[in-house]
């Protein structure tokens, strides 16, 4: 059974603040809190461990904030907060905590260091266990291919859906694609099935070099609805070019995997 780490309280926090520069005392506190490998951690890592527990206890966190207003030396601990909400709080109240430009810069540096450490950890796992990212990449490619091919599959292969024209009622661009990528726009449209009017909405994606495509140039678009449920419809945005591109990417990726496996042997 996994041993549960103890929570920090105000008494332990006061002891920590009192012995801020005494590594041996802080190690002792960390041991009392059942923090693993305390003896092998640097003073900065010990600070992180204590502050992490402070952040988890709202009462102790508020108590720390009040102490920091009275004791200016406690601002040295601000860079060791991990929750961006708490970091934002100290920066927003910089006058109250007497934060100077150098203090805020140190907080930003620590944030960058943590991000870089996390990024390297992910990269190390991928290198150590290449099968993980190979599996994820293969799964992602296959999933995207299936999802993207769905309009063609249901209308041309299974014949469970029908392509019709729809009138654009409203459009709102939500994401601006990069040049050469896709432009995504939320579209509200109307269409008729057997004389009955239906209104629906979907995401229109335009691929290619024109990143300023506007649906106002497309008063009528193609959509497909399912025969057994006409209300269920989507924009028909299938492109043979993208379909072929995905197949090429999958083939190249498969060749890379085979090459990697042969080298490992």
N, C-alpha and C positions, 0 to 999 in steps of 0.2 A: 504493500500500500504506500502511495506517495506521501511523503511527509509535507504537511502544509506549512508554508512560511507564516511567521507571526506578523500581525499588524503593528504599525508604529503608533505610539500614543504621545501625548504632550510632554510627558516626563522624559521619554527617550529622546524626543526632539530637542528638548532643553539640554540634555546631556551631550547630544551631538553638536549643538551650537557652541556649547562651553568648551568642547575639545576639538574645534574645527581643524586645527593644524596638527593635532596629535594622531598620527596614523594608527598607532597601537590601540589607542582608546576607541577609535572608530571601528577598527577590526573587531574589537571586543563587542561593540554594540551590534555590528553586523552578525556576529556569531550568535548573539542573544536573540536576534531576529531570524535566525536559522537561514541566513543567506549563504548559499554554497560558495566554496572556494574563496572566502573573504581574504585569507592570508596571501593569496596569489594575485590579488587585484591591486591596481595602482590607486593612488589617493583619489584621482578623478573618477575612476570606475566605482570606488566606494561611495563617492558623492552621488553618482547616478543611482546606485542601489537604494540609498536612503531617500533621495528625492522622489524616486519612483513610488516608494511606499507613502510618502507624504501626499503625493498626487492622488493616490487611491483612497485616502481618508479625507473626506470633505471637511470634517471638523478640524483636523490637524492642519489641513491646507489653509483654512481661514485663519487659524491661530498663527501659522507661519507668516501670512501676509501682514498681520497686525504687528508681529515682532519685527518684521523687516522695515516697517515704517519708522520704528523707534531705533533700530540698530542698523546703521548704514553698511556695516561690514557684511551683512547677510545678502547684499546684492551680488556678492561673489558666487552665490549658489544659483542665481537665476539662469545662467547658461545650461545648468544641468537638468532643467525641467524639460520633459519630453512632449507633453501635451501642448500643442500650438495655441490652444485656448488660454492656457496659463501664461505662456510667453507673451501673447498678445496683450493680456491684462497688465503685465508689468510695463510693457512698452507704452501702452495707452495711458498709464499712470506714472510716466517717467519723472514728472515733477515731484510727486509724492514720495517716490523712492530715490530721488536725487540721482537719476540715471543720466550719465553723460554719453556723448557720442561713442567713446571708446567702450563703454559697458554694453551698449546695444550692438556694437560691431562684434564684440566677443560672443554675444549670444547668437549672432548670425553665423559666426565661424563654427561654433559648436553644432549648430543645426546642419551646416554643410558637411561637417565631419561625420555626423551620425548618418546622414543620407549616403555619403560615399562608402561608409562601412557596411551599410545594409546592401548597397548595390554590389560591392565586392563579395559579400557573403552569398548573394544569389548567384553571381557569376561563378564562384568557387564550387557551389553545389552542382551547377550545370556542367562544369568541367569534370568534376569528380564522378558524377552520375549522368553521363551523356544520354543514356537511354531515356531519362525523364524528359529532357527538352525535345528529343527526337519524337517521342510519343506525343507530346503536346503539339508540336508543329504539324505532325501528320494528321492528328485529330482535328486541328484547327482548319487545315487546308481542305480535308474531306468535308467537314461540316459546312464551311463557307461555300464549297462547290455545290453541295446538295441544296443548300438554302437558295443560292443564286440561280440554280437550274430549275427550281420548282415551278416558275411560271411556264416554262417551255414544257416541262414534264406533264403537268396537269392539263394543259390545253392541247398538246400535240401527241402525247404518248397514251395517257390514260383516258383522254377525252372526257374528263370529269368537270372541266370548266370551259367557259366560252368567252372569247375575246369580243368586246364591244367598245364603241366610242362613248366617252363621258365628257360632260361639259365642266370646265373648271369654275368653281364658285368662289373659291378663296385660296390663297397661297401665302405661306409665311416661311421665309428662309430661316432655318435654325442653326445650320452649321455651314461655314464657308470652307469649301474644299481647297486644297492647294492646287496650283497650276499642274495640270496633268493628272489630277486625282478626280474626286467626285464632288459635286455640289448637291447638298441635301436640302430638300424643301418639303415642308408639311403641306399637303394639298387636300382641300375639301372639294368633292366633286359630286355631280348627279348623273344618273343613268336610268334607263328604262328597260324593264323586262316584261314582255307581254302587256305593254301599256301601263304598267305600274311603276311609279317613280321611286327611286331609292337614292339616299344620300349617304355617303361614306367619306372616310379620309384615310390617307396613307402617306408614306414618305416617297417622294420622287427623287431619284438619283440620276444625275447626268454625268457621264464619264467623258473625258477628253480634255483638250487643251483650253476650251472656252470656259473659264471659271465665272463668267458673268451672265450665264444663261438665266433667263427669267421666264417663269411660266406664263407671264402675261403675253408672251409671244405664242403660247400654246393654248388657244381657247378650247380646243378639243384634244383629249388625250385618249390613249388606249388603256382599258382596264380589263380584268377578267373576273368573272363571278362564277361561283360553283352552282352547278345545275340543281343540286338537292337543297341549296340554301342561297338564293339570289342576293340576300342581304350581305353575305360574306364575299367581299371583293377586294382586289388589290390592283395597284398600277402595274401594267405589263411593261416592266423595265428590263426585259431580257435582251442581251446583246451578244451576238455571235463572236464579236472581237474579244470581249471579256471572257467568254466561255473558253475560247481557244487559248487565251493567255493563261487561264487557270490550269488547263491541261498541261501546257508547256512547263509551268512552274512546278506542278506535281511530278512530272517526268524528271525534271532536273533535280528536284529534291530526292526522288527515289534513287537516281544515279549517285548522288552524294552519299546517301545512306549505305548503298551497296559498296561504294568505294571505301567508306569508313570501316565497315565490317571486315572487308578483306585485309585492310591494313592492320586491324586488331589481331587477326589470325597470324 
